[in-house]
Amino acid sequence: MKIAHRSLAHLAGVAIGVAGLAFVGIQIYRDWDQITETLESAEPAWLAAAVAAGLLSMALIGINWLALIRRRGHAAPRARGMSWFFTGQLGKYVPGGIWPVVGQAELAGRGGADRRDSYLATVSSMAFTLLGAIAVAAVSGLASPYDRRFTAALLAVGIVVVLASLVSARLRALLGRLLASVSRGRLELPEPSVVVVFTLRHVPVWLMFGAMNICVFVALGGELGPGLAVDLVFASALSWIVGFVVIGVPGGIGVRESVFVALMTGPIGATLALAVAVAGRIVTIAVDLLGALVATLIARLSTAPTPAGSVRSAPDVSTDEADHSDPVLQRGSDVAPDGGRPPA
């Protein structure tokens, strides 16, 4: 019974990827006329550059996610690991909001990593991705020649509050108890140094995501200047943040585009802002589909042996990492049973 339950759980990752693909297909079919109209006048070379920037942005998130899994002491081969990541990402198009987490974690578990650690790494990855987006939006908003300073200042204050809460012994203890209560003891606060490092590791993610929309803007005939480029980075990051925190909207569809249009109507006009938002969504979908396809093909062609299970042997874990004080990200410690449940 236990083996059957585990097999069904592991199949969930594949099922979510397939469901995401189906929802993407429905979205494309429904909006086909708008898609073709938007792309008719676009320059193909710049659209290709946008897809390349988007792929790099997503790949960086995947690389950081695999790093979090490895810090838990598990083998996460780059080729197979990226196929887990991109296939799991298709789950964000399934209504409900939680499916990319389940998809990525279950596929990683199917590949040999402990399920509890896979969920911990996936939740941590999403938190650090969000913090990276907030950091980029705060800096680019303050640097923008347009009136973004109030919003940027609020975002900057948010980052400072998060770090201060983790540094303060009293606040850290309070937050730790709250998190442990909500997650039934499955989640614990990372150390401030880990938060800073992985937030900084996600900064390039959002610079490339902004570059993707900049390429889309140029592809649609927009005239780019340094100030406008900075503002496009700000709008790209902030619109993603809003789409992320609005729970239950598949892939932030509609929410992200609405925020982007509202932010960019002043600098570039409503018509072009809408065109960039729609084309940006098309490019994002293309990135997710192409990423899943390419990563899966590379994984299949890879000659690296597939690990039978978690790797926690002494030669693979350095002393300082094994003794790391962060219970979520340290390597070689906190071994969970293979049948562990995902965090609530």
N, C-alpha and C positions, 0 to 999 in steps of 0.2 A: 504493500500500500504506500509506504514511504517513497519507494523508488518511482512508482507511478506518479505520485504527486509531484515529485521533483522533475520528472520528465515533462509533465504538463506545464509546470512553471517555466521551464526552460524554453518550451515552445511558444510561450507568451511573447518573447522578444521578437521572434520571427513573425508571429501573427500580427503584432502591432506594426511592424514594418510594412507588411502587405496591406493592412488596413489604411495606413498612411498613404501608400501609393494609390489606393482606390480613391481616397478623398481628394488627393491632388488631381487625379484624372477627372473627377466630377467638377472640381473648381475650374480646370482648364476648359472643359466642354461648355460649362455654363457661361464663361466669360470670353469665349473664343472670338467673337466679333470685336470686342474691346481690345483684346490682345493683338489681333492682326492690325487693327487701326492704329494702335500705339506704335507698333514696330515697323510700319510701312516706311516711315520717313527717317528711321534711325540709321546711323552709320554702323555697319556690322563690325568693323574693327574695334570701335569703342565698346560695343556690347560684349565682344569677346574679351576685351580687357576687363570689363565689369565682372564677367563670369570668373575670370582668373583671380581677380581680387577677392571675390566672394568665396571661392574655393579655398584660397589661402587663409582667409579669416576663419572659416569653419574648421579647416585642418588644424589650425593653431589651438582651437578649443579642444579638439580631439587629442592632440598631443599632450596638452595639460591634463586632460582627464586620465589618459594612460599613466601619466606621471603620478597622479594621485593614487591610482590602483597599485602601482609599483611600490609606492611608499608604504602601502599596507602589507608588502611582502609577497605579492603575487606576480607570477609571470604574466606579462602582457605584451606579446610580440607586436611590433609596430604594424606589420601588414594586416594581420588578423584583427588586431585591436582597432584599427581605423575602420575596418568593415563593420565591427560591432557598433562603433560610434555613429557612422553615417546611416546605417540601416535603422538604428534606434532613433535617430533624429527625425525620421519620417513619421514617427509617432506624434510629433507636435501638430500634425494636420488632422489628427483624430480628436473630435470634441472631448473635452474633459480636462485637459491641461496637464495631467500627471503621466500621460503615456510615453513621452520621451524618456522620462526617468525610468519607468518600468522597462521600456524597450532596451535601453542601453544596459541597464543593470542585469537584466535577464540574459541578454546575449553574452555579456562578460562572464556571467555565471555558467552559461552553457559552454564557454570556452575554457573553463577551468578555475576561474577566480571564485572565491567564497562569495555567496550571494549577499550576506550582510555587509561585507567590505565593499562589494560592487555598488550597493545602494548608498553607502556612506560616501564613497568617492564621487558618485554621480550627483548627489545632493550638494556636496562641497563644491564640485565643479560649477554647478549652476549658480551657487552663491558668489563664487569668485568671479564668474562671468558677469554677473550683475554689478558687483563692486567695480570691476574694470570699466564697464560701460558708464557708471556714475562718475568715476574719476576722469574719463575722457570727456564726458559731457561738461563737467565742471570746468576743466581747464580750457577746452575749446570755447565754451560759453563766455568765459572771462576774456578770452583773446578775440572774440568776434567783434567786428566793427558795428554790428547791429545791437539792439537793446536786449541782451541776454543776461545781463549781470545779476539781476535779482534771482532768476531761476538757477543760474550757475552757482551763486553764493549759497543758496539753499542746499544744493547738491554737495557742495564742498563741506558745509556744516554737517551734513549727514555722514560723510566719510569720517570726519573728525570725531563725531559722536560715537560711531561704531568702534573706532580704535580706542577712544578714551574708555568706553565701556569694557573693552577687553583688557585694558591695562589696569584699571582700578580694581583692587582686590575685592572691595565690597560689591561693586556692580557686577564683577565677573562671577562672584559666588552666587549672586541673586539670579543672573541670567543662566548660569549653569544649572541651578535647581529648576528653573522654569523650563529650560530645554529638555532636561532629563525627565521632567514630569510629563511634558507634552509628547515626547517620543518614547515614553516608557523605558527610559534608561538606555536607549539605543544610540543617542547622539550626545556628544559632549563638545564644548567650545574648543576651537583650535587656539594655539598660542598666537599672540599679536604678530610675532615675526613671520609666522606661516601665512597669516592673512595678508600682510604687506607684500611678501614675496609673490604669492600667487595672484594677488590683485595686479601687481606690476607685470606679471607674466601674461595677463589678459589685456594689457593696454594695446599691444600690437594688433590684437583681434579687432578692436574697434577702430583703430586707424585704417586697417584694411577694409573694414565694413564701410567706413566713410568714403574710402577711395572707390569702392564699388559704386556708390551713388554718385560720386563725382564723375566717374566714367559714363554712367547712364545719362547724367545731365549734359555732358559734352556730346554724347551720341545723339541726343535729341535736339542739338543745335544751340545749346546754351553757351554763353560767353563767360568764361571762367576768369576770376581774379583771385589773388591771395586771400582777401577778406572773405569772399564768397565761398572759397574752398574750406576755410575754417568753419564757416557757418553751416555748410553742408555736413561736415563731420559732427558738429553739435546736434543738428536736427536728426541725423541718422541715429546717433546714440540715444538721444532723448526719446525719440519715437519708438525705438526698440524697447527701452525701459518701460514705457507706459504699456506697450503691447504685452510685455512680459508679466507685469504685475496685475493686469486685468485677467483674472482667472477664468478659465473655461472657454476662451476664444481660441479656436484652432490656429496655431501659428501666429497669433496676434492679428489675423487677417481682418482688415477693416479698421481696427483701432490704430495700428501703426501707420497706415496710410493717411488716416484722418489727422493724426497729430502732425505728421510730416507736412501735409498740405497747409495746415493752420500756421505752422512755423515758417514755411518758405513762401507763402503767398506774398508777403511784403517784399522780400528781396528779389524774387524772380517772377512774380505774377501767378495768379491762381491757375491759369491754363497749363503753364509749363510745370508748376509744382505738382498738379494732378498727374500729368503725363509721366513725370519722373517717379512719382509714388507708384503708379501702376506698373511702369516698366521695371522699377526696382523690385516689386513683388514677383514679376515674371522671372527676372534674373535670379532671385532668391530660390524660387521653386526649381529652376534649371540647375542651380548649384546643388541643391539637396538631392535631386534625382541623379545628376551626373556624379556627384560625390559618392553616393551609394553604389552606383554601377561600377565606377572605376575602382573604388576600394574593394568591392567584392571580387572583381576580376583579378586584382593584384594579390589578394589573399589566396585565391584559388591557384594562382601561378607560383606563389611563394613556395620555396622548397624547405623552409624552416619547419622543423618538427613541431607538431602540436603538443603542448604540455598536457599531461594527464590530469594535473591538478595544481593546487597552490604550491609555490616554491618558497620555503621559509628556512632553507638551510643556512648554516652559519657563514659559508663563503660568500653568499649573496647579500649579506646584511652587514654593513660596517658598524663598528661599535657606537659611533656617535648617532647614527640613524636609529639603531636598535634601542638606544637609551633616550630617544627624543621624547620630550615631555608632552608633546601633543598626542593625545590618545586617538584622534581621528586620522592623523596623517603619518604617524610613526611607522617604521617598518619593523617586521619581525616580532610584533607583539600583539596582544589582544586577539588571540586566535578565536574565531567564532566557529561553532559547529557547522558542518556542511549543510545541515538542514535548517539553518537559521532563517528567520522570517525577515522580510524587508521592513525598514522603519515605517512606522505609521505616519 
